[in-house]
Amino acid sequence: MRKILVADDDYASAIILVQLLRRAGYEAQYGLTAEAVLQVADEFDPDVVFVDLIMPDMSGYELAQRIRSCKNGARPKIVSLTGMPRGHGHGDDSIFDEYLLKPASLTTLRAVIDAL
């Protein structure tokens, strides 16, 4: 079973996405701040991380870089899931394995997860 981590500071969005992913058969967790996401990532060891670009304590770009350099050596796939079109953020979009715009359908999310 694939393990998915959702990084989104909007509680409702995070919970809804986690519930959808769980119903689709994935093991899913979430974090509402970048620091919470890093802690969960260290303990949960996700296969895929969906990252919102706008987080309260650091940008999604910085969060993605920090996840990539986690001490446990895990290399999860990182997918931007944001309302900002590609190229409109304040960072290098190439840090992400995929870039999706909100709202993304469950069909799209599953296709991305399965392709990664």
DSSP file (Angstrom, degrees, kcal/mol; ACC not computed):
  #  RESIDUE AA STRUCTURE BP1 BP2  ACC     N-H-->O    O-->H-N    N-H-->O    O-->H-N    TCO  KAPPA ALPHA  PHI   PSI    X-CA   Y-CA   Z-CA
    1    1 A M              0   0    0      0, 0.0     2,-0.2     0, 0.0    25,-0.1   0.000 360.0 360.0 360.0 128.9    0.0    0.0    0.0
    2    2 A R        -     0   0    0     23,-0.2    25,-2.3     1,-0.1     2,-0.5  -0.467 360.0-137.6 -72.2 140.2    1.4    3.4   -1.0
    3    3 A K  E     -a   27   0A   0     23,-0.2    44,-2.8    -2,-0.2    45,-1.9  -0.888  21.2-168.6-104.2 124.0    2.0    5.9    1.8
    4    4 A I  E     -ab  28  48A   0     23,-3.2    25,-2.1    -2,-0.5     2,-0.4  -0.925   8.3-162.2-118.7 134.5    0.9    9.5    1.0
    5    5 A L  E     -ab  29  49A   0     43,-2.5    45,-2.8    -2,-0.4     2,-0.5  -0.964   7.7-154.6-116.0 132.2    1.7   12.6    3.0
    6    6 A V  E     -ab  30  50A   0     23,-2.1    25,-2.3    -2,-0.4     2,-0.7  -0.926   4.6-166.6-109.5 123.5   -0.4   15.8    2.4
    7    7 A A  E     +ab  31  51A   0     43,-3.3    45,-2.3    -2,-0.5     2,-0.3  -0.909  33.4 134.3-110.1 103.5    1.2   19.2    3.2
    8    8 A D        -     0   0    0     23,-1.8     6,-0.1    -2,-0.7    47,-0.1  -0.960  47.5-150.9-152.8 130.2   -1.4   21.8    3.3
    9    9 A D  S    S+     0   0    0     45,-0.5     2,-0.8    -2,-0.3    23,-0.1   0.585  79.1  90.4 -79.8  -9.1   -2.1   24.6    5.8
   10   10 A D     >  -     0   0    0      1,-0.2     4,-2.6     2,-0.0     5,-0.2  -0.797  67.2-157.4 -89.5 110.2   -5.8   24.6    5.0
   11   11 A Y  H  > S+     0   0    0     -2,-0.8     4,-2.8     1,-0.2     5,-0.3   0.900  89.3  49.4 -55.4 -48.0   -7.3   22.1    7.5
   12   12 A A  H  > S+     0   0    0      1,-0.2     4,-2.5     2,-0.2     5,-0.2   0.919 112.7  47.5 -61.6 -44.0  -10.4   21.3    5.4
   13   13 A S  H  > S+     0   0    0      2,-0.2     4,-2.4     1,-0.2    -1,-0.2   0.925 113.7  47.8 -62.7 -44.3   -8.4   20.7    2.3
   14   14 A A  H  X S+     0   0    0     -4,-2.6     4,-2.5     2,-0.2    -2,-0.2   0.936 114.2  45.7 -62.6 -47.4   -5.9   18.5    4.0
   15   15 A I  H  X S+     0   0    0     -4,-2.8     4,-2.6    -5,-0.2     5,-0.2   0.915 113.2  49.2 -64.5 -44.2   -8.6   16.4    5.8
   16   16 A I  H  X S+     0   0    0     -4,-2.5     4,-2.5    -5,-0.3    -1,-0.2   0.932 113.1  47.0 -62.3 -45.0  -10.7   16.0    2.7
   17   17 A L  H  X S+     0   0    0     -4,-2.4     4,-2.6    -5,-0.2    -2,-0.2   0.919 112.3  49.6 -64.2 -43.0   -7.8   14.9    0.6
   18   18 A V  H  X S+     0   0    0     -4,-2.5     4,-2.6    -5,-0.2    -1,-0.2   0.921 111.6  49.2 -61.3 -44.1   -6.5   12.4    3.2
   19   19 A Q  H  X S+     0   0    0     -4,-2.6     4,-2.4     2,-0.2    -2,-0.2   0.912 111.7  48.8 -62.9 -42.5  -10.0   10.9    3.5
   20   20 A L  H  X S+     0   0    0     -4,-2.5     4,-1.5     2,-0.2    -2,-0.2   0.917 112.4  48.3 -62.3 -43.2  -10.3   10.6   -0.3
   21   21 A L  H  <>S+     0   0    0     -4,-2.6     5,-2.5     2,-0.2     4,-0.2   0.906 111.1  50.2 -65.4 -41.0   -6.9    9.0   -0.5
   22   22 A R  H ><5S+     0   0    0     -4,-2.6     3,-1.6     1,-0.2    -1,-0.2   0.918 109.7  50.4 -63.0 -42.7   -7.7    6.5    2.3
   23   23 A R  H 3<5S+     0   0    0     -4,-2.4    -1,-0.2     1,-0.3    -2,-0.2   0.797 105.7  57.7 -64.9 -27.3  -11.0    5.6    0.6
   24   24 A A  T 3<5S-     0   0    0     -4,-1.5    -1,-0.3    -5,-0.2    -2,-0.2   0.468 128.6 -97.7 -82.9  -0.8   -9.0    5.0   -2.6
   25   25 A G  T < 5S+     0   0    0     -3,-1.6     2,-0.3     1,-0.3    -3,-0.2   0.550  82.5 124.7 101.8   8.0   -6.8    2.4   -0.7
   26   26 A Y      < -     0   0    0     -5,-2.5     2,-0.6    -6,-0.1    -1,-0.3  -0.676  63.2-121.4 -97.3 155.1   -3.8    4.5    0.2
   27   27 A E  E     -a    3   0A   0    -25,-2.3   -23,-3.2    -2,-0.3     2,-0.4  -0.863  44.7-175.8 -88.8 124.1   -2.4    5.0    3.7
   28   28 A A  E     +a    4   0A   0     -2,-0.6     2,-0.3   -25,-0.2   -23,-0.2  -0.963  20.0 170.1-134.1 143.2   -2.5    8.8    4.2
   29   29 A Q  E     -a    5   0A   0    -25,-2.1   -23,-2.1    -2,-0.4     2,-0.3  -0.845  15.4-152.1-134.9 170.8   -1.3   11.4    6.7
   30   30 A Y  E     -a    6   0A   0     -2,-0.3     2,-0.3   -25,-0.2   -23,-0.2  -0.957   9.4-157.5-144.5 164.1   -1.2   15.2    6.7
   31   31 A G  E     -a    7   0A   0    -25,-2.3   -23,-1.8    -2,-0.3     6,-0.0  -0.990   7.6-158.9-140.9 138.4    0.7   18.1    8.2
   32   32 A L  S    S+     0   0    0     -2,-0.3     2,-0.3   -25,-0.2   -25,-0.1   0.593  81.0  38.2 -95.0 -12.7   -0.6   21.7    8.5
   33   33 A T  S  > S-     0   0    0     22,-0.1     4,-2.4     1,-0.1     5,-0.2  -0.911  85.9-114.9-129.6 160.8    2.8   23.4    8.8
   34   34 A A  H  > S+     0   0    0     -2,-0.3     4,-2.5     1,-0.2     5,-0.2   0.912 117.6  52.3 -62.1 -41.8    6.1   22.6    7.2
   35   35 A E  H  > S+     0   0    0      1,-0.2     4,-1.9     2,-0.2    -1,-0.2   0.904 109.9  48.7 -62.1 -40.4    7.6   21.6   10.5
   36   36 A A  H  > S+     0   0    0      2,-0.2     4,-2.7     1,-0.2    -1,-0.2   0.902 110.5  51.9 -64.3 -40.5    4.7   19.2   11.2
   37   37 A V  H  X S+     0   0    0     -4,-2.4     4,-3.0     1,-0.2    -2,-0.2   0.913 108.4  50.6 -62.3 -43.2    5.2   17.8    7.7
   38   38 A L  H  X S+     0   0    0     -4,-2.5     4,-1.8     2,-0.2    -1,-0.2   0.894 111.8  47.6 -62.9 -39.5    8.9   17.2    8.2
   39   39 A Q  H  X S+     0   0    0     -4,-1.9     4,-1.6     2,-0.2    -2,-0.2   0.937 114.4  45.5 -66.3 -46.5    8.2   15.4   11.5
   40   40 A V  H  X S+     0   0    0     -4,-2.7     4,-3.8     1,-0.2     5,-0.4   0.913 111.1  54.0 -63.3 -42.0    5.5   13.2   10.0
   41   41 A A  H  X S+     0   0    0     -4,-3.0     4,-1.9     1,-0.2    -1,-0.2   0.888 107.0  51.6 -59.7 -39.6    7.7   12.5    7.0
   42   42 A D  H  < S+     0   0    0     -4,-1.8    -1,-0.2    -5,-0.2    -2,-0.2   0.880 121.2  32.1 -65.4 -38.0   10.5   11.3    9.3
   43   43 A E  H  < S+     0   0    0     -4,-1.6    -2,-0.2    -5,-0.1    -1,-0.2   0.840 124.6  42.4 -86.6 -36.8    8.2    8.9   11.1
   44   44 A F  H  < S-     0   0    0     -4,-3.8    -3,-0.2    -5,-0.2    -2,-0.2   0.758  85.0-150.9 -86.8 -28.5    5.8    7.9    8.3
   45   45 A D     <  -     0   0    0     -4,-1.9   -42,-0.1    -5,-0.4    -3,-0.1   0.969  23.3-154.4  53.9  63.4    8.3    7.5    5.5
   46   46 A P        -     0   0    0      0, 0.0   -42,-0.2     0, 0.0     3,-0.1  -0.234  23.6-149.3 -70.9 155.7    5.9    8.4    2.7
   47   47 A D  S    S+     0   0    0    -44,-2.8    30,-2.8     1,-0.3     2,-0.3   0.787  88.3  21.8 -85.2 -34.7    6.2    7.2   -0.9
   48   48 A V  E     -bc   4  77A   0    -45,-1.9   -43,-2.5    28,-0.2     2,-0.5  -0.993  65.7-161.9-136.9 139.4    4.6   10.4   -2.2
   49   49 A V  E     -bc   5  78A   0     28,-2.7    30,-3.1    -2,-0.3     2,-0.6  -0.989   7.5-154.6-123.9 123.7    4.2   13.9   -0.7
   50   50 A F  E     -bc   6  79A   0    -45,-2.8   -43,-3.3    -2,-0.5     2,-0.5  -0.870  21.2-165.4 -93.0 123.9    1.6   16.4   -2.0
   51   51 A V  E     -bc   7  80A   0     28,-3.0    30,-2.7    -2,-0.6     2,-0.3  -0.946  17.1-146.5-121.8 124.9    2.9   19.9   -1.2
   52   52 A D        -     0   0    0    -45,-2.3    30,-0.2    -2,-0.5     3,-0.0  -0.656  18.3-137.9 -77.4 142.5    1.0   23.2   -1.2
   53   53 A L  S    S+     0   0    0     -2,-0.3     7,-2.7     1,-0.2     2,-0.8   0.803  89.2  62.8 -75.1 -27.8    3.3   26.0   -2.3
   54   54 A I        +     0   0    0      5,-0.2   -45,-0.5     6,-0.1    -1,-0.2  -0.851  65.0 159.8-105.5 104.9    2.0   28.5    0.3
   55   55 A M        -     0   0    0     -2,-0.8   -22,-0.1     3,-0.4     5,-0.1  -0.870  44.9-121.6-119.4 154.9    2.7   27.3    3.9
   56   56 A P  S    S+     0   0    0      0, 0.0     3,-0.1     0, 0.0   -23,-0.1   0.800 106.4  32.1 -70.2 -28.6    2.7   29.4    7.0
   57   57 A D  S    S-     0   0    0      1,-0.3     2,-0.3     2,-0.0   -24,-0.1   0.603 130.4  -4.1-110.5 -12.9    6.2   28.7    8.2
   58   58 A M  S    S-     0   0    0     -5,-0.0    -3,-0.4     4,-0.0    -1,-0.3  -0.944  79.9 -89.0-167.8 160.5    8.2   28.1    4.9
   59   59 A S     >  -     0   0    0     -2,-0.3     4,-2.5    -5,-0.1    -5,-0.2  -0.291  35.1-115.9 -71.5 159.2    7.5   27.9    1.2
   60   60 A G  H  > S+     0   0    0     -7,-2.7     4,-2.5     1,-0.2     5,-0.1   0.807 117.0  58.1 -62.3 -29.3    6.5   24.7   -0.5
   61   61 A Y  H  > S+     0   0    0     -8,-0.4     4,-2.2     2,-0.2    -1,-0.2   0.945 108.6  43.1 -65.6 -48.3    9.8   24.9   -2.4
   62   62 A E  H  > S+     0   0    0      1,-0.2     4,-2.5     2,-0.2    -2,-0.2   0.905 113.5  52.9 -64.1 -40.5   11.9   25.0    0.7
   63   63 A L  H  X S+     0   0    0     -4,-2.5     4,-2.6     1,-0.2    -2,-0.2   0.927 108.0  50.4 -59.8 -45.2    9.8   22.2    2.2
   64   64 A A  H  X S+     0   0    0     -4,-2.5     4,-2.3     1,-0.2    -1,-0.2   0.910 110.9  49.4 -60.1 -42.5   10.3   20.1   -0.8
   65   65 A Q  H  X S+     0   0    0     -4,-2.2     4,-1.2     1,-0.2    -1,-0.2   0.901 111.2  49.3 -63.4 -40.4   14.1   20.7   -0.6
   66   66 A R  H  < S+     0   0    0     -4,-2.5     3,-0.2     2,-0.2    -2,-0.2   0.897 110.4  50.3 -66.7 -39.4   14.1   19.8    3.1
   67   67 A I  H >< S+     0   0    0     -4,-2.6     3,-1.6     1,-0.2    -2,-0.2   0.916 107.7  54.5 -63.2 -42.1   12.1   16.6    2.4
   68   68 A R  H 3< S+     0   0    0     -4,-2.3    -1,-0.2     1,-0.3    -2,-0.2   0.793 111.4  45.2 -61.5 -28.2   14.6   15.7   -0.3
   69   69 A S  T 3< S+     0   0    0     -4,-1.2    -1,-0.3    -3,-0.2    -2,-0.2   0.093  81.1 150.0-105.5  23.8   17.5   16.0    2.2
   70   70 A C    X   -     0   0    0     -3,-1.6     3,-1.4     4,-0.3    -3,-0.1  -0.204  54.0-123.6 -55.9 147.1   15.8   14.1    5.1
   71   71 A K  T 3  S+     0   0    0      1,-0.3    -1,-0.1     2,-0.1    -4,-0.0   0.733 105.2  66.5 -67.7 -23.8   18.3   12.4    7.3
   72   72 A N  T 3  S-     0   0    0      1,-0.1    -1,-0.3     2,-0.1     3,-0.1   0.541 104.2-125.4 -79.8  -3.3   16.7    8.9    6.9
   73   73 A G    <   +     0   0    0     -3,-1.4    -2,-0.1     1,-0.2    -1,-0.1   0.444  57.3 148.9  79.8  -1.7   17.7    8.9    3.2
   74   74 A A        -     0   0    0      1,-0.1    -4,-0.3   -32,-0.0    -1,-0.2  -0.379  34.2-157.7 -65.9 144.3   14.2    8.3    1.9
   75   75 A R        -     0   0    0     -3,-0.1    -7,-0.1    -6,-0.1    -1,-0.1  -0.635  16.1-178.6-124.3  72.9   13.5    9.8   -1.5
   76   76 A P        -     0   0    0      0, 0.0     2,-0.3     0, 0.0   -28,-0.2  -0.312  35.6-104.3 -68.1 156.9    9.7   10.2   -1.7
   77   77 A K  E     -c   48   0A   0    -30,-2.8   -28,-2.7    39,-0.1     2,-0.5  -0.640  36.5-147.5 -76.2 138.8    8.2   11.6   -4.9
   78   78 A I  E     -c   49   0A   0     -2,-0.3    19,-3.1   -30,-0.2    20,-1.1  -0.953  14.5-172.6-119.4 125.1    7.1   15.2   -4.3
   79   79 A V  E     -cd  50  98A   0    -30,-3.1   -28,-3.0    -2,-0.5     2,-0.4  -0.962  20.7-134.7-119.6 124.3    4.1   16.6   -6.1
   80   80 A S  E     -cd  51  99A   0     18,-2.3    20,-3.3    -2,-0.5     2,-0.4  -0.647  22.4-177.8 -73.8 129.4    3.2   20.2   -6.0
   81   81 A L  E     + d   0 100A   0    -30,-2.7     2,-0.3    -2,-0.4    20,-0.2  -0.876  30.4 131.7-130.1  98.0   -0.6   20.5   -5.4
   82   82 A T  E     - d   0 101A   0     18,-2.1    20,-2.5    -2,-0.4   -30,-0.1  -0.875  66.5-120.4-145.9 166.9   -1.4   24.2   -5.4
   83   83 A G  S    S+     0   0    0     -2,-0.3    18,-0.1    18,-0.2   -31,-0.0   0.445  86.3  95.3 -90.1  -2.4   -3.6   26.9   -6.8
   84   84 A M  S    S-     0   0    0      1,-0.0    -2,-0.2     3,-0.0     5,-0.1  -0.795  78.8-121.6 -95.3 125.0   -0.7   28.7   -8.4
   85   85 A P    >   -     0   0    0      0, 0.0     3,-2.1     0, 0.0     4,-0.2  -0.247  45.7 -80.4 -59.9 151.5    0.0   28.0  -12.1
   86   86 A R  T 3  S+     0   0    0      1,-0.3    13,-0.0     2,-0.1    15,-0.0  -0.228 119.1  23.8 -52.8 136.2    3.5   26.7  -12.9
   87   87 A G  T 3  S+     0   0    0     -3,-0.1    -1,-0.3     4,-0.1     4,-0.0   0.361  99.4  92.0  88.8  -5.6    6.1   29.4  -13.0
   88   88 A H    <   +     0   0    0     -3,-2.1    -2,-0.1    -4,-0.1     2,-0.1   0.435  67.7  86.4-101.3  -0.5    4.1   31.8  -10.7
   89   89 A G  S    S-     0   0    0     -4,-0.2     2,-0.3     2,-0.2     4,-0.1  -0.184  88.8-106.5 -86.3-174.7    5.7   30.7   -7.5
   90   90 A H  S    S+     0   0    0    -37,-0.1     2,-0.3     2,-0.1   -31,-0.1  -0.458  89.5  43.7-113.4  58.1    8.9   32.0   -5.9
   91   91 A G  S    S-     0   0    0     -2,-0.3     2,-0.7   -30,-0.1    -2,-0.2  -0.968  97.1 -59.3-175.3-174.8   11.1   29.0   -6.6
   92   92 A D    >   -     0   0    0     -2,-0.3     3,-1.7     1,-0.1     4,-0.2  -0.783  33.2-159.7 -92.4 110.8   12.3   26.4   -9.0
   93   93 A D  G >  S+     0   0    0     -2,-0.7     3,-1.7     1,-0.3    -1,-0.1   0.679  83.2  78.7 -63.6 -17.1    9.4   24.2  -10.1
   94   94 A S  G 3  S+     0   0    0      1,-0.3    -1,-0.3     3,-0.0    -2,-0.0   0.622  73.3  78.1 -71.0  -9.7   11.9   21.4  -11.1
   95   95 A I  G <  S+     0   0    0     -3,-1.7     2,-0.3     2,-0.0    -1,-0.3   0.745  86.3  76.6 -65.0 -21.9   12.2   20.4   -7.4
   96   96 A F  S <  S-     0   0    0     -3,-1.7   -17,-0.2    -4,-0.2     3,-0.1  -0.683  71.9-148.4 -95.3 143.5    8.8   18.7   -7.9
   97   97 A D  S    S+     0   0    0    -19,-3.1     2,-0.3    -2,-0.3   -18,-0.2   0.797  90.0   8.0 -74.7 -29.6    8.3   15.4   -9.7
   98   98 A E  E     -d   79   0A   0    -20,-1.1   -18,-2.3     2,-0.0     2,-0.4  -0.961  67.2-146.4-145.4 159.5    4.9   16.5  -10.8
   99   99 A Y  E     +d   80   0A   0     -2,-0.3     2,-0.4   -20,-0.2   -18,-0.2  -0.963  21.5 178.0-134.5 114.4    3.0   19.8  -10.7
  100  100 A L  E     -d   81   0A   0    -20,-3.3   -18,-2.1    -2,-0.4     2,-0.4  -0.901  21.2-135.1-119.5 146.3   -0.8   19.8  -10.2
  101  101 A L  E     -d   82   0A   0     -2,-0.4   -18,-0.2   -20,-0.2    -2,-0.0  -0.786  40.9 -81.8 -96.5 142.1   -3.3   22.6   -9.9
  102  102 A K  S    S+     0   0    0    -20,-2.5     3,-0.0    -2,-0.4   -20,-0.0  -0.593 109.0  44.2 -78.0 147.3   -6.1   22.6   -7.3
  103  103 A P  S    S+     0   0    0      0, 0.0     2,-0.4     0, 0.0    -1,-0.2   0.547  76.1 176.5 -82.4 135.9   -8.6   21.2   -7.4
  104  104 A A        -     0   0    0     -4,-0.1    -2,-0.1    -2,-0.0    -4,-0.0  -0.851  28.9-120.1-101.5 137.2   -7.3   18.0   -8.8
  105  105 A S     >  -     0   0    0     -2,-0.4     4,-2.5     1,-0.1     5,-0.2  -0.315  20.6-115.9 -71.6 157.9   -9.7   15.1   -9.3
  106  106 A L  H  > S+     0   0    0      1,-0.2     4,-2.8     2,-0.2     5,-0.2   0.863 118.4  57.3 -60.7 -35.5   -9.2   11.8   -7.5
  107  107 A T  H  > S+     0   0    0      2,-0.2     4,-2.1     1,-0.2    -1,-0.2   0.919 108.6  45.5 -61.1 -43.7   -8.6   10.2  -10.9
  108  108 A T  H  > S+     0   0    0      2,-0.2     4,-2.3     1,-0.2    -2,-0.2   0.925 113.2  49.8 -65.6 -45.0   -5.8   12.6  -11.6
  109  109 A L  H  X S+     0   0    0     -4,-2.5     4,-2.8     1,-0.2    -2,-0.2   0.924 111.8  48.0 -60.5 -45.7   -4.3   12.1   -8.1
  110  110 A R  H  X S+     0   0    0     -4,-2.8     4,-2.9     1,-0.2     5,-0.2   0.900 110.2  52.1 -62.9 -40.7   -4.4    8.3   -8.5
  111  111 A A  H  X S+     0   0    0     -4,-2.1     4,-1.9    -5,-0.2    -1,-0.2   0.908 112.3  45.8 -62.2 -41.7   -2.8    8.5  -12.0
  112  112 A V  H  X S+     0   0    0     -4,-2.3     4,-1.7     2,-0.2    -2,-0.2   0.936 114.1  47.9 -67.1 -46.4    0.0   10.6  -10.7
  113  113 A I  H  < S+     0   0    0     -4,-2.8    -2,-0.2     1,-0.2     3,-0.2   0.935 114.3  46.1 -59.0 -47.5    0.6    8.3   -7.6
  114  114 A D  H  < S+     0   0    0     -4,-2.9    -1,-0.2     1,-0.2    -2,-0.2   0.830 111.4  52.1 -67.9 -32.0    0.5    5.2   -9.7
  115  115 A A  H  <        0   0    0     -4,-1.9    -1,-0.2     1,-0.2    -2,-0.2   0.795 360.0 360.0 -73.8 -27.9    2.9    6.7  -12.3
  116  116 A L     <        0   0    0     -4,-1.7    -1,-0.2    -3,-0.2    -2,-0.2   0.481 360.0 360.0 -82.5 360.0    5.4    7.7   -9.7
